[in-house]
Amino acid sequence: MFPSSVLARPVDRCAKNPGLFARVAAAFAVMRSRRHLAQLDQDRLDDLGISAASAQSEANRPIWDVPAHWIK
């Protein structure tokens, strides 16, 4: 199964100016989701339509490298 933490967006969109705790929690959520992504086997990646190379590339990104809509 796919953990719900992987699907959750790290930062609440309603938060206009997230505090330090929210930013640290978001960083840990990103780190956790990328770690889960790196551990998926090829069958799961095929189910998601993700190649092993792109999954590994995403998993190796630094925690501060997130889409802009996550930090608004």
Contact map, one row per residue, 1 for C-alpha under 8 A:
111000000000000000000000000000000000000000000000000000000000000000000000
111101000000000000000000000000000000000000000000000000000000000000000000
111111100000000000000000000000000000000000000000000000000000000000000000
011111110000000000000000000000000000000000000000000000000000000000000000
001111110000000000000000000010011000000000000000000000000000000000000000
011111110000000000000000000010011101000000000000000000000000000000000000
001111111000000000000000000000001000000000000000000000000000000000000000
000111111100000000000000000000000000000000000000000000000000000000000000
000000111111000000000000000000000000000000000000000000000000000000000100
000000011111000000000000111011000000000000000000000000000000000000000100
000000001111101000000110010000000000000000000000000000000000000000000110
000000001111111000000000000000000000000000000000000000000000000000000100
000000000011111100000000000000000000000000000000000000000000000000001111
000000000001111100000000000000000000000000000000000000000000000000000000
000000000011111111000000000000000000000000000000000000000000000000000001
000000000000111111000000000000000000000000000000000000000000000000000001
000000000000001111100000000000000000000000000000000000000000000000000000
000000000000001111111110000000000000000000000000000000000000000000000000
000000000000000011111110000000000000000000000000000000000000000000000000
000000000000000001111111000000000000000000000000000000000000000000000000
000000000000000001111111100000000000000000000000000000000000000000000000
000000000010000001111111110000000000000000000000000000000000000000000000
000000000010000001111111111000000000000000000000000000000000000000000000
000000000000000000011111111100000000000000000000000000000000000000000000
000000000100000000001111111110000000000000000000000000000000000000000000
000000000110000000000111111111000000000000000000000000000000000000000000
000000000100000000000011111111100000000000000000000000000000001100000000
000000000000000000000001111111110000000000000000000000000000001000000000
000011000100000000000000111111111000000000000000000000000000000000000000
000000000100000000000000011111111100000000000000000000000000001001000000
000000000000000000000000001111111110000000000000000000000000001000000000
000011000000000000000000000111111111000000000000000000000000000000000000
000011100000000000000000000011111111100000000000000000000000000000000000
000001000000000000000000000001111111110000000000000000000111000000000000
000000000000000000000000000000111111111000000000000000000010000000000000
000001000000000000000000000000011111111100000000000000000000000000000000
000000000000000000000000000000001111111100000000000000110010000000000000
000000000000000000000000000000000111111100000000000000110010000000000000
000000000000000000000000000000000011111110000000000000000000000000000000
000000000000000000000000000000000001111111011000000000000000000000000000
000000000000000000000000000000000000001111111000000000000000000000000000
000000000000000000000000000000000000000111111100000100000000000000000000
000000000000000000000000000000000000000011111110000000000000000000000000
000000000000000000000000000000000000000111111111000000000000000000000000
000000000000000000000000000000000000000111111111111100100000000000000000
000000000000000000000000000000000000000001111111111000000000000000000000
000000000000000000000000000000000000000000111111110000000000000000000000
000000000000000000000000000000000000000000011111110000000000000000000000
000000000000000000000000000000000000000000001111111000000000000000000000
000000000000000000000000000000000000000000001111111101100000000000000000
000000000000000000000000000000000000000000001100111111100000000000000000
000000000000000000000000000000000000000001001000011111110000000000000000
000000000000000000000000000000000000000000000000001111111000000000000000
000000000000000000000000000000000000000000000000011111111100000000000000
000000000000000000000000000000000000110000001000011111111110000000000000
000000000000000000000000000000000000110000000000000111111111000000000000
000000000000000000000000000000000000000000000000000011111111100000000000
000000000000000000000000000000000100000000000000000001111111100000000000
000000000000000000000000000000000110110000000000000000111111100000000000
000000000000000000000000000000000100000000000000000000011111110000000000
000000000000000000000000000000000000000000000000000000001111111010000000
000000000000000000000000000000000000000000000000000000000001111110000000
000000000000000000000000001101100000000000000000000000000000111111000000
000000000000000000000000001000000000000000000000000000000000011111000000
000000000000000000000000000000000000000000000000000000000000111111100000
000000000000000000000000000001000000000000000000000000000000001111110110
000000000000000000000000000000000000000000000000000000000000000011111110
000000000000000000000000000000000000000000000000000000000000000001111111
000000000000100000000000000000000000000000000000000000000000000000111111
000000001111100000000000000000000000000000000000000000000000000001111111
000000000010100000000000000000000000000000000000000000000000000001111111
000000000000101100000000000000000000000000000000000000000000000000011111
